[in-house]
């Protein structure tokens, strides 16, 4: 009995080796494989889903125009479950499949471990929703790029916007003690410092909340008591929705300013139109306000396929990550990571959905503008005008 | 002064949630000596059943019964659903391993927890869901000064306390309650005295999860955002509350829940939001060092 099972196991093992070998041989020459590491489960599952859909549409557009190097693009997915631990696993999975270029990922804490792994294994990775400054400025990762802007761009814009346009005197800044939120908050204070020193502005509140909870009434009561002119929340939409909802219920009437991860359909759904109207959000150009030829083409294709607009700008950046990789591979004439990374840094003529795709020496996207948007009484976003 | 009163109101509301969930925990622990890891997921499942009822036929329930009628239907539906659900989980996951000892039972509870939360994810997707705005009663009552309390919060507190009082009465003052307490004390002797153990299990595993479900629907109505993982956080806090109050007895769970809510609100409101959990668990450790049986865990012999 024992011998039979040993033989059986051996046969199965041998067969499986054979099968994998065949699979690899067959797959290699036909397509260009690009990895897509996104959060399909966990807190950022919606962002991951939107990104996946956007990349799908971008892929179809590229393939319809003949693909890259004459080959069709194929996307290999991996789910990083919105947390750093699974992110490393997802990266390992894609690396072990022999990919040379990947799109990864949303959230700075989540992207960091994956970016390290990709870098160590010489895989070009392009982040689409990770904006912490340290990702590119702490250590040089020669194979890491991002299509999204950097947090300090946003913080700098906030300081100018709050003081010069909103004429705010008393400012409250609230974060969640995680990479992204803390980064934006710290930089915002840094850029406000000159105004604070000259006595033009007072920082009346600076503290963190515990993310992932449902009841923020205690913090909200505090904000109501302090009653700042501007309440800047620097972390993600689930908490932003609850905070604003509970603040309005408690009777706070001041101005709420959200950051670039807040204005999403989920935020609108959780908080409701009555709560969000009048709140202002800082963002890079939003999908519905893009007007490049590439944007129009992409949005039309997206609407035809999914019957809605992309859920957030980050998802569109994911599509642009694919566009950047495709352009660089085409230009370099190879998928060799060294040549692709070099091309990414030097190319100037790659057109993306969100504008020209150009990168700095350290892998940051060049020239990302910022805007302030306000929810009108119908709960739709408009450009903020004083 | 006003801020203090406002924070006390906030703490009382959060505390009522914790107390409701904690009571279900405590009942099961008292009788079965089982830390029911699945209890937080009963809470989540209840919340999703309430959600399903309210979004059914794009708000049919609210249109038919009015806004408060819809709330009542959602609450009762979720409670019945989880009353039955709790019994099924007991039959499938706990009953077969009673004789195997306590460790397998705890592992089985953990398994049930993972099964339920992943089941919810599979059915309703891993994304946030929001209770429809049109089905949530709005408006608030002006308590004093500038302190508002929303009607739904008020109802949450009143219903929670009424139910907790009712169950306290049943367990402590009635003949059936004596049977439950006797079983908690010593199952074998109680069975020898003619108490039907199955009836007690039926009671504990239908009422406990139903209370969790009630809290779940109220969470949805108060905060509107629900997600399949939310039970874990509430389960942990409720467990902390039961330990604080003295695990196994019902007044202990109630007091522990309220105390936890108040501590959280006061600390978050007056000191710092980011150190809240550190502070709360520090208090827990101190309580356990000074009174290892919890705040009112004196009558160790009498746990329900």
Interface residues (C-beta under 8 A of the other chain):
Chain A: X40 X41 X42 X43 X45 X46 X49 X177 X207 X208 X209 X210 X212 X213 X214 X215 X217 X218 X219 X221 X222 X224 X225 X238 X241 X242 X245 X246 X249 X250 X251 X266 X269 X270 X271 X272 X273 X274
Chain B: X2 X3 X6 X7 X10 X11 X13 X14 X17 X121 X125 X126 X127 X128 X130 X133 X140 X146 X148 X150 X219 X222 X223 X224 X225 X227 X230 X233 X264 X265 X266 X268 X269 X272 X273 X274 X276 X277
